[in-house]
Amino acid sequence: MASRIRNFSIIAHIDHGKSTLSDRMLERTGTIEERQMRAQVLDSMDLERERGITIKMQPVRMQYRPAGSGDEYILNLIDTPGHVDFSYEVSRALKAVEGAILLVDATQGVEAQTLSVLDSARKAGLAIIPALSKVDAPAARVDDVRFEVAELLGCDMDDVYLTSGKTGEGVTELLDAIIEKVPAPADHAEKPLSALVFDFDYSDHRGVIVYARIMEGTLKARQDLSFCSAKASFSGNEIGVLTPKETPAQMLSAGEIGYITTGIKKPGVVSVGDTIIRTGSNAAALPGYQKPAPVIWASIYPEEATSSKSGDAFTDLKQAIERLALTDSSLTWEEEQSGVLGRGFRCGFLGMLHLEIVTERLRREFGLSLITTTPSVAYTVRENGHADRQVYTPAQFPDADAQRYTVLEPWVGLDILVPPALVGAVLPLLVAHEAVVGDTEQTLGERVKVHAEMPLRELMRNFFDKMTSATSGYASVSYEFIEERPADVVRLDILVAEEAVPALTRVVSARRAEEEGRATVEKLKEILPAQLIVLKIQARAKGRIIASERIAARRKDVTGYLYGGDITRKMKLLEKQKKGKKKMQERAQVHIPQEVFLKMMREQ
């Protein structure tokens, strides 16, 4: 049976037509009836469908009989995310297949992220089938982009297939090419069971549902199974294949892709890349497993202290995060307390898109109103005579008057593809974000590839939006973590009435500390309501005050009710008011409304 199985994935940049091509394949193979068809069938979340991106991988099994052939083939497609934040999940999916379609938009050409994923596919030893999408579009540059792809892969232009997800053009030829060029999986059915977990989902009744590729051996229903890395055992009560709906089966053999119900309802047990074996087996774990490490950190708090449903918004948020973690093993969190914002969670994410997706899912799927703090990276602090420690929050960062210390921060390598005429707009932007610009080379027809290295914290400072604006959307960027390097950063404290406000503390570049401090102080002056006393708003960094503003006290006319008479009566009242205000200033405890913090976080 393994000789008639073809396992493949589709490599594509965001919005290059991957999901639409998958729809046409499902139609052409008869996997989904025409009356049940909808756009982006494999994108199950509303968020995926609205934004046109794939967030979670979705496997599907198709049966296809090529014209003039008596054999029916099983085609297993794993639809993968295209964004760099999910590169580890993509790498695990590529380990579960033998081939990949390199899909490039005929109107856009090869993008930087396409090159990154293609490199992963090559390292995995996959057969690569090049194809263009949207060839029917009025703006399609079919010949130019076909030449780019052929030059990239070192093949003939005729080997690059032309397809259209809109009209279905070229889909049959592409299906035939998958059968011809993607090798069948090795038939190791006689070996002990070994299955690779490449994704999972969650059901209230059946617990975590694992999506796995059977690498060796056979899997039968109701067997006792174990996860190698998690050291957890479970019973696979139901197994089956996805067409794309769940279809139960009695057995899955080496080379097949399917699902397994686990009954596990505890977060943190199942993770992408783990290996499933039979309980008590001596089969080894599959190589390459790693626990996804958070790249950025942000705190999430409920916007209101109470909830109309349960009375406790924090409990609602905790339950929502625990539920979300059952389908997203890369999400990490720990409880934290803020004197201003109350109880919340410090969460780790794979990147800015991952942060955006998680917070949006919490709002949509669980109906929560959230406060999300400004994201930050994790720093390694080395203090004399002490062990290295990881700093995840600005409040933990050492102050300027602390003992001598060294700070390390994560750096990323960037590859930017841009037309030659726009290189002059890209280089100043890189310099402004503290990047070290490397080689610049002409590549892929009419575009230039710029390589640079940059602190991750600078990448989070609206770099992608600024790049899009500077190049009118013609540049594409991919990045990957490279190493930790010494960082020239300082802690920026904001003081109100000479008291530090922890919720506004940030870690910023030392060279921009005064600029950031001044901007924050001026913004706070605009939105902080006046008090009965004079408010001093200050920014402190490097052990000194670097910016300062004042908000005048609210005035009350204590002599307004007087009329006529001796001036000394007014003077006595004014002197009494002056002494009272001085006493208030000395004993002042300023209350900052929560709305002020919300405005500050939303405008940063």
N, C-alpha and C positions, 0 to 999 in steps of 0.2 A: 504493500500500500504506500510506503514511503516514496516510492519512485514516481507516484502521481501527485505528490504534494509539492507546492511551491509557496514558500514563506517569503514575503517581501514587505518593504516599507516605502513610504514616499518622502523624499527629502525636498523641502521647499522653504523659501523665505515666507514670512508673514504676508498674506494676501496675494500669493502667487497662484492661487487656484487649486490648491491641494484637495480641499474638502469637496469642491465642485466636481473635480475629476473622480473622486471616490464615489460620488453620487451616480455618475454616468456608468462606472464599473458595476455598481450594484444593479442598475437598470439593465445593462447589457447582459449580465450573467443570470438575470431573472431571480436574484436573491431577494429583492423586494418587489412586490407587485406594484404596477403603475399607480393604482388607486391609493396605495399607502405611501407613495413617494412624497418627500418634502425636501426643501433645500437644506443642505448641510446635515444629512441624516446622522452622521457619526458625531456631530457636535451636540451633545445631549443637554448642555446648559444654555439657558437663555443668554447668559453673559457671553458665551462663545458665539452664539448666532448673531447677537447685536454687533459685536466688535469684529467679527470675521476672523477670529483667531482660534486655534486649538489649544485648550488648557490641559485637558486630560487625554491620555492616550485611549484609543478605542479600537479593540481588535474586531475583525469581522471575517467570517468564513464564507467563501463563494465557491460554487461549483460551476465549471465551465468546460464545454466541449468544443474544441476548435473545429472550424469548417473542414470537412473532408477527413476527420479523425474519428475513430471509433471509441477512443478512450475519453473518459471524463476526468478532469483534473480538479483537485482541491486547491484553491488559492486562498491563503491566509494573509490578509492585509492588516498591518498595525499602523493606524493613523497616529502620527506623533506630533507633539508640539514643535513649533518652529522657532520659539524665542530662546535666547541664550540662557535665561534664568533656569530653564528646564533641561539643560544640556546633559545632566547625569541620567535623567529618565530616558532621554533620547538614546544615549549610549547603551543603556540596558535593553531598549527595544531593538537596537541594531544587533545586539548579541543573540536575539531570539529569531533572527531571519537570516536568509542566505543571499538576498539580493535587495537592491534599492533602486527606485526610479528617481533620478535627479530631475526635478521639475522646475523649469525656469519660465517666468512670465515674459512673453514675447514683446510686451510693451515696456518692460523695465530692465531686462537683462540680468546678468549674474549679480547677486548681492553679496555683501561681505559675510552675512550669516550663512548663506548657502555654502560658501567656501569652507567655513568652520565645520559644518555638519558633514560635508563631503569628505573632509579630512578624516573625521571619525569613522565614516563608512569604509574608507579605504584601509584604515588601520585594522578594522574588523574583518577585512578580507572579503567584502561583499562584491557580488557582481553588480556593476553600475549600468543602468539603462537610461540614457539621456533623452529628455523629451521637453518640448516647448508647450506652454499652455496659452490660451487666449489668442490663438493665431488668426481668429476671425475678427479681432478687434480692429477698428479703424486706425488706431495708433500703433498697431503691431509692426515691429521691425524684424520680420521673420528672418531674412537673410543675414542681417548683421548679428542678431542674437544667436542664430544657429552657428555662425562662424565662431562667436565667443565660446559657446559650449564645446564645440569640436576642438578648439584650440586648448581649452581647459583640460579636456580629457585625453587629448592626443588621438582623436578618432576622425573618421571622415564625416563631412557634413551630412551625407546621406544616412549615417547611423543615428542621427538625432531625429526622433519621431516628432511629428507635428500633431497637436491635439487641441481640442476645444471642449471645455466642460459645458459650455452653453449649448452647442449644437450636437455634441457627441462625435465630432470628426476625429478620426484617428484612434478611438478607444479600442476598437476591435483589433487593430494592428498592434496596439500596445499590450493587450491581453495575450495575443499570440507570442509576442516577444518575451513576455514573462515566462511562458512555458518553455520557450526555446533557450533563453539565455540564463535564467536563474537555475542554479543546480538544485537537484532534489536533496532533502536532508538525509544525513547518514542514518541507516537503519540499525540502531543499537537496541532493539526491543528485548534482546536476551540479557542485557546488563541490568544491574540494580537501578531502581528508580532514582532519577535526578531531574528536577524541573526548576526552571528559572522563573522567578516572579518578576514581571515587568510592569505590572500595574495592579490596582485593586479598587474595589468599591465597597459600599456598606448598605446593608439592609437591616431595618429594625427587627425583623423576625429571624433572619438567618445569619446575622453578624457580618463580618468582613467576607467579601467574595473576592477571591484571588484570581487574577488573570496570569496564566503561566504557559510557558513553552516546555513541552516534554522533551528533554535533551536525550535521555537514555531511559531504557526500561519501559514498563507499562504501568498505567494508573487505573485502578478499578474503584468503583463507588464503595463507600463505607469502609475504606481502609484507614488504619491508624497511621497518621503522618506527623512529621516534625519539620520545623524550620531550623536550618543549621545555625544561623547566626543568632537568632532570637532565643534558641534553646527552648522553644515552646512546642507542645504537642497538641494535636487536634484530630478530629475525625472528619474525613472528607465525605460527608453524608451524600452530597450531590455533586456530580461532575457533568460536564457537557461542553458544547461548542456554542459560539455566538454567531447568529445568522441574520442580522445582528442581535435579535432577541435571544434569550437563553433557551437552548434546546438540550435537555438532559440526554446523557449517553451512559452506557454501561462501562465503557473502557476508552481510554486515550492512550495511544502508542507513541513511541519515539518519533519526533518530527511534527506531531500535531500541536495545535494551540487551542486552549480551552479555558474553562473557569472551574473553580473548586470552592464550594461553600465551606467555611471553617467554623462557624458558630462563635467566633471570637468577637467580643464586644468591648474589649479594653484597648484604648489607644496606645500606640507606641510599640505594639507587638509585631505587626506586619510592616514590612518596608520593602521598597523596590530594590531588586538585586539579590534578595535572599534566595536560598536554595531549599526546595522541598524534597525530603527523602522519606522513605518508610521508617516508622519508629523502630529503633533497634538495628537499623541497617548501618553498615560501615562505609557507605558511599560518601565520598568527599564532597565538600562544598564547591560549587562552581567558582572559578577565579574572577577577580575584578570587583568583588563586593566592597562597597564603602558606604558609610552613613553620610547622607547629604549634610554638609556643614553650613550653618547660617552665614550669610555674607553681610547682611545689614540687620539692625535692631531698631525696633520702635515700640513704644508703649501704647496700649489700647485700653481706654476707660469707657464705661457707660456714660452717656451724656447727662443722664438724670440719675439721681441716687436711688429712685424707686421706679418700679415698672407697674404699668396698669394691669398687667396680667398676674404677676406673682408677688408684687410688692417689693422685690429685691432685684434690682437691675444687675448687680454684680453676679448673683447666682445665675441669672439668665445668660449673661456673657460667658461665664465659666462653662455652663452646659453646652453652649453653642460652639465654643472653641474645642471642647473635648469631642463633640460630634464631628466637627470639621476635620480634626486630626485623624479620625478613623478612615478618611479618604485621602489624607495628605500627610504622609509620614515625614515630609521635610519641614513641616511647621513645628517649631519648638516654642515653649512658653514657660514662664514662671510667674508666680503671683508677686505683686509689689504694691507698696502703699505710698501715696502722695498726700502731703498735708493739704494740698489745694484741690486736687482732682479726686481724692478718695482712693478706693481699692480698684486695682486693675491688673493688667498682665504685661510683662516685658516679653515681647515675642521676637523670634529670629526668623528671617526670611531669606530666600535664595537670591533676591534682587528686588528692584523697584516694582517690576511688573507683578512678581509674586505677592508683594505687600499690597498692591492695588487690588489684586484679585481676591485675596483673603478678606480684606476689609469690605469689599463690595459684596462678597458672598455672605458675610455675617449680616450685612444690612438687608440684603434681599431675601435670603433663605430663612433667616431667623427674626426678621423684623426689628433689628436693634438700631438704636441711635448711638453713634460712637464718637469719641474724641481720640484722634490718632496724633501722637506727638511727632515732631520732626525726626525722621530716621537718622541713625548714626551708624558708624562702623565700629567694630571691636578693635581696641588698641591693646598691644602688649606693653606693659610698663615694667621696666627693670630698675629697681631701686638698689642702691648700694647696701650690701649685706642682707638682701632679701631675695626670695625666689621670684621668678617672673609671675606676674598675675595678669589675667585678662580683665579689661575694663569695658563693660557693655553700656554703661550709662555715663553721661557727663558729670553727674554728681560724684561718681567714684574716681574721677580723674584727679591726679594730684594737683594741689595748688602751687602757685609760683614760689611760695616761700617754703615748700617742702624740701626735704633733703634731696641731694642730687639724684637725678633719675634720667633714664633714656626711654624714649617712646618709639615703638615700632608700629607701623600701620600697613594694611594690605595695599598692594599695587596691582594694576591690571594692564595687560597688553592689548592695545587697540589696533584694529585693521580698518581703515576707512577707504572706501571706493568712491571716487569723486571725479567729475569731468575736469580736464586740465585747466579750464578757464576759472574754476572755482577753488583751486588749491590756495590762491592768495587769500580767500575768505576763511579757509580752514585753519591755516597755520597760526594766525593771531589768536584764534579761539583756543587752540591747544595750549599756547603759551600762557594765556589768561587763566587756564585751569591747571597750571603747574606741570604740564606734560613735558616729557623728554621726547622730542621728535627724532625718529630714526630714519630708516631708508625710505626713499620715495621712488617708485618705479612705475614705468608705463606697463599696463597690463590689460588684458581683455578688451582689445579693440581701442576705443577712444577714451578709456578711463585710466586714472592714476590711482595706484594703491599707496596710501600713506600709512606707515607703521609708527606707533607712538606708545609710550608707557606713561601711566598717570595714576596718582593716588585714587583709590576707590571713592574716598569722600568727595573728590572733585567731580567724579562721574555722576554723583547723586545731586550735584548742585545745578540741576536743570541743563545738564550738558546736551542731552539728546534734543531737547526743545530748541536750544540755541543753535545746534548744528543744523537742524531742519530749517530754522529761520535764515541762517547765514547762507545756506546753499539752495534755498527754495525747494527743499525736499529731494534734491538730486543726489545727495550723499547717503551711503549706507554704512553702518558701523557694526562691527562685532567685537566682543572683548572676552578675555578669559583671565582668571586670577593667575598671577605668576609667583609672587613671593611677598614677604614682609620686608620693609625697609625703614630706616630711621625717619622719624616724622618731626617736622618743625611746626608743632601745633601747641596751642595754649587753651586753658579753660577760660571761657568768657562768662563772668558772673554779672547778673543784673541786680542792682540794689535799689530798693524803694524805701525811702526814709531810713537809709543807711543799714537796711536789713536785706541780706541776700534772698532772692526768690528762686528756690531750687527748680521750679517748673520751667524757668526761662534760661537756665544754665545750658551752655553749649560748648563744644570743642570746635575751635576754628583754626584756620591757618594763621600762623604768627604774623605774616606779612599783611593779612587783611583784618587783623583784630580790631584796629581803630575804626576802619570803615564799617565793619559789622556792628561794632559797639555803638557807633554814632547813629547808624540806621535804626537799630533796635530801640535806643533811647528816644529818638525822635518819634518813632511810631507809637511807643508806649505813652508818650506825652499827649498824643492826639486822642487816644481812646480811653485813657485812665480818667475816671471822674474826679473832679476837684473835691478836696476834703476841707475840714475846718482849719487845717494847718497847712503851712507851706510844705509841698512834697518835693523832695530831692530825688531825682531819678538818675542813677549813675551806672556806667559800665566799667567793670574792673577786670583787668588782665595784666599779666606780667608783674603782678604785685603793686599796681598803681591804678588810679582812676584815669581812664582814657577818653571818657565822654560824660557829659553831665547836662541835665536840663532841670528846670524848676516849673512846678505848677503852682500858681498863686492860690492862696487860701480863699475859700468862699467868704465873702464879706457880709456882715450884718450891720445895718445902721442902728446902733444902740441909742443914738440921740434923735432919731426921727420923730419920736412922739413929743419932744420938747418944743416949746415955742416961746419966744421972748425970754426975759429974765437975764441973769448974769451969765457971761461966758464960762465962768468957773464951773458951773454945773455940768456943761458939756465936757470940759477938760477932765473932770473927775471920772465921768463915765468912760471916756476914751482911755484914760490911764488904767482903769480897772479892767477893761477889755484887753488891753495890751498885756497886763500881767497874767490874765487868764489864758491867753493864747500861748504865752511863753511856757506856762506850766503844762499845757496840753502838748506842746511841741516836745517837751522833755519826756513825757510819759506816753507818747503816741504809739498806738498799735494800729497800723493801717490794714484795713480789710480790702482785698482786691477781689472784685466780683468775678465769678467764673466766666462770664461773658467776655471779659478782657482776655483771658487765656485762650478762649476759643478763637477770638479775632487774631491774636498774635500767631497762633499755630496755622490758621488758614491762610494767612498772608505771607508766611515765611517761604 
